Amino acid sequence: MPPAAPDIRLEKVSFSFPGTVLFRELDFHIRSGCWTCLLGPSGCGKSTLLRLISGSLRQGVSGAIFFDGTPRGRGQTAWMAQKDLLLPWLSVLDNVLLGDRLRGRVTPARRQKARDLLQAVGLAHCAGDLPAKLSGGMRQRAALLRTLMEERPVILMDEPFSALDAITRTRLQDLAAGMLRGATVVLVTHDPLEALRLGHRIHVMSGAPVKMGPALQPPGDPPRKVDDPVVAGLHADLLGRLTGAA
């Protein structure tokens, strides 16, 4: 079982690159077990913030990031990107098991877990196929399962559904919301509707140095229906915040 999902706190985090201060003493709280969605203009630092949380960005960084009050340790986050990044020479099953393969821990039990997940998302019939035979939505389902197999308490998602058609995107949003229930998820998206369907808390980022807008907190649990009156009612509010940020 993965560790319990932590609260994440960024305290006085700063980061700059030549000519630009992107974050200056940023304080930001990400709640345990919730989906936190980040929106904002292109280039405002959304993906950089994910890299800071993951620990993959180190140079030029000051301040502290705490998971449940202790300094962030290794092996606590998993990343799901916009592109599926499946290795074309590995089968779907072996792509889902990629983390285990790299760490040399592919056991019969782990292989069965991967097969069970493939069955759960309707991909069992193509477990032995190469990624080239899969549609875009099928590939992204496999990428989601690869992320789940990491069994990390924090999931960082950088526009993972943006390249999909509307119907496939909605289905994968529903799938992700169900399979990641209880994890601490941070989702970067450009799609206000996606944020309103999936987010417990939604923040709009703007400026340089970055300012985090106040949290928009849609009622009810995700995934919310596309035609949910709550989603429709908050859509104009969120678009207004984005327009202001731009």
C-alpha positions in Angstrom: 0.0 0.0 0.0 1.2 3.5 -0.8 2.0 5.9 2.2 -0.8 8.2 3.4 -1.3 11.2 1.2 0.4 14.2 2.8 -0.3 17.9 3.2 2.2 19.9 1.2 3.4 23.3 2.3 5.7 25.6 0.4 7.3 28.2 2.7 9.0 31.3 1.3 10.0 29.4 -1.9 11.9 31.5 -4.4 13.1 30.6 -7.8 14.6 32.7 -10.6 16.4 32.4 -13.9 18.4 35.1 -15.8 16.2 38.2 -16.1 13.1 36.8 -14.4 12.1 36.2 -10.8 9.4 33.6 -11.2 8.7 32.9 -7.5 9.6 35.2 -4.6 9.0 33.9 -1.1 5.9 32.0 -2.2 3.8 30.5 0.6 1.3 27.9 -0.6 -0.7 25.1 1.0 -1.8 21.9 -0.9 -4.3 19.9 1.1 -3.9 16.2 1.8 -6.1 13.8 -0.3 -7.5 16.5 -2.5 -7.1 17.5 -6.2 -5.5 21.0 -6.4 -5.9 22.4 -9.9 -3.6 25.2 -11.2 -4.5 27.4 -14.1 -3.0 30.6 -15.6 -1.4 32.1 -18.7 1.2 30.1 -20.6 4.7 30.7 -19.1 3.4 31.8 -15.7 5.2 28.9 -13.9 2.6 26.2 -13.5 4.9 23.4 -14.7 7.9 24.9 -12.8 5.8 24.7 -9.6 5.3 20.9 -10.2 9.0 20.5 -10.7 9.7 22.4 -7.4 7.2 20.1 -5.6 8.8 17.0 -7.1 12.3 18.0 -6.2 13.6 17.8 -9.7 14.4 21.5 -9.8 17.2 22.4 -7.3 19.5 25.1 -8.6 18.4 28.6 -7.9 15.8 27.5 -5.4 15.4 28.8 -1.8 12.9 28.3 0.9 11.4 25.0 2.0 8.8 22.4 1.0 7.3 20.2 3.6 5.2 17.0 3.3 3.2 16.6 6.5 5.5 19.0 8.3 8.8 17.3 7.5 11.2 18.1 4.6 10.2 16.4 1.4 11.9 13.0 1.0 12.7 11.0 -2.1 10.2 8.7 -3.7 7.1 10.5 -2.6 5.9 11.8 -6.0 4.9 10.4 -9.3 4.5 12.4 -12.5 2.1 12.1 -15.4 2.8 14.3 -18.4 0.8 15.5 -21.4 2.5 13.0 -23.7 2.2 9.4 -22.7 6.0 8.8 -23.1 5.4 5.0 -23.6 8.6 3.2 -24.7 7.8 2.0 -28.3 9.8 -1.2 -28.0 8.1 -2.4 -24.8 4.6 -4.1 -24.6 1.8 -2.3 -22.9 2.2 -4.5 -19.9 5.9 -3.8 -19.7 5.3 -0.1 -20.0 2.9 -0.2 -17.1 5.6 -2.1 -15.2 8.4 0.3 -16.2 9.2 1.6 -12.8 9.4 -1.9 -11.4 11.7 -3.0 -14.3 14.0 0.0 -13.7 14.3 -0.9 -10.0 14.6 -4.6 -10.7 11.5 -5.6 -8.7 9.2 -7.2 -11.2 7.7 -10.1 -9.3 4.8 -12.4 -10.1 2.7 -10.3 -7.7 3.6 -7.0 -9.3 3.0 -8.4 -12.7 -0.5 -9.6 -11.6 -1.3 -6.2 -10.1 -0.4 -4.6 -13.5 -2.7 -7.1 -15.3 -5.5 -6.4 -12.9 -5.2 -2.7 -13.6 -5.2 -3.3 -17.3 -8.4 -5.3 -16.9 -10.0 -2.6 -14.9 -9.5 0.0 -17.6 -10.3 -2.2 -20.6 -6.8 -2.8 -21.8 -6.3 -6.5 -20.9 -6.8 -7.6 -24.5 -3.7 -5.5 -25.6 -1.3 -6.2 -22.8 1.2 -7.8 -25.2 0.8 -5.2 -27.9 3.3 -2.5 -28.7 2.1 1.1 -28.1 2.0 1.8 -31.8 -1.2 -0.3 -32.1 -3.0 1.8 -29.5 -5.2 4.9 -29.9 -4.3 8.1 -28.1 -6.8 7.4 -25.4 -5.6 3.9 -24.9 -2.0 5.1 -24.6 -2.9 7.7 -22.0 -4.8 5.0 -20.0 -1.6 3.0 -20.0 0.3 6.0 -18.9 -2.1 6.5 -16.0 -1.7 2.9 -14.9 2.1 3.3 -15.1 1.7 6.3 -12.7 -0.5 4.3 -10.4 2.0 1.4 -10.3 4.5 3.8 -8.7 2.2 3.8 -5.6 3.2 7.3 -4.6 1.1 9.4 -2.2 1.6 12.6 -4.3 0.6 12.6 -8.0 1.7 15.6 -10.2 -0.1 15.9 -13.5 1.0 18.3 -16.2 -1.9 18.7 -18.7 -2.3 14.9 -19.1 -5.5 14.9 -21.0 -5.2 18.0 -23.2 -4.2 16.2 -26.4 -7.3 14.0 -26.3 -10.7 14.5 -28.0 -13.5 15.8 -25.7 -15.2 12.4 -25.2 -12.0 10.5 -24.4 -10.8 13.3 -22.2 -14.0 13.2 -20.1 -13.8 9.4 -19.8 -10.1 9.6 -18.6 -10.9 12.4 -16.2 -13.6 10.2 -14.6 -11.2 7.2 -14.6 -8.4 9.3 -13.0 -10.7 10.8 -10.3 -11.8 7.3 -9.3 -8.4 5.6 -9.3 -6.6 8.5 -7.6 -9.2 9.0 -4.9 -7.4 9.7 -1.6 -4.1 10.8 -3.1 -2.8 14.3 -3.0 -3.0 15.4 -6.7 -1.8 18.6 -8.2 -3.1 19.1 -11.8 -1.9 21.7 -14.2 -4.5 22.5 -16.8 -5.5 25.2 -19.3 -9.1 23.9 -19.3 -11.4 25.6 -16.8 -14.1 22.9 -17.3 -11.5 20.2 -16.5 -10.5 22.1 -13.3 -14.2 22.5 -12.3 -14.9 18.8 -12.9 -11.9 17.5 -11.0 -10.7 20.1 -8.5 -11.4 20.3 -4.8 -9.5 23.6 -4.9 -8.7 25.7 -8.0 -6.0 28.4 -8.0 -5.3 30.9 -10.8 -1.6 31.8 -11.1 -0.5 35.2 -12.5 2.3 37.7 -12.6 6.1 37.5 -12.2 6.8 36.9 -9.4 3.9 34.6 -9.3 0.8 35.3 -7.2 -1.6 32.5 -6.3 -5.2 33.5 -6.6 -7.6 32.6 -3.8 -9.0 29.1 -3.9 -12.2 28.4 -5.8 -13.8 25.4 -4.1 -16.6 23.8 -6.0 -19.1 21.9 -3.8 -19.4 18.1 -4.0 -16.9 15.5 -4.9 -15.2 15.0 -8.2 -15.7 14.0 -10.9 -18.6 16.4 -11.4 -20.8 15.9 -14.4 -20.2 18.3 -17.4 -23.9 19.4 -17.1 -23.8 19.9 -13.3 -25.4 23.3 -12.6 -22.6 24.0 -10.1 -20.0 23.6 -12.9 -21.9 25.8 -15.2 -22.5 28.4 -12.5 -18.8 28.6 -11.6 -17.5 28.6 -15.2 -18.0 32.3 -15.7 -16.3 33.1 -12.4 -13.3 31.0 -13.3 -13.0 32.5 -16.8 -13.2 35.9 -15.2 -10.3 35.1 -12.9 -8.3 33.8 -15.9 -9.0 36.9 -17.9 -7.8 39.0 -15.1 -4.6 36.9 -14.7 -3.8 37.3 -18.4 
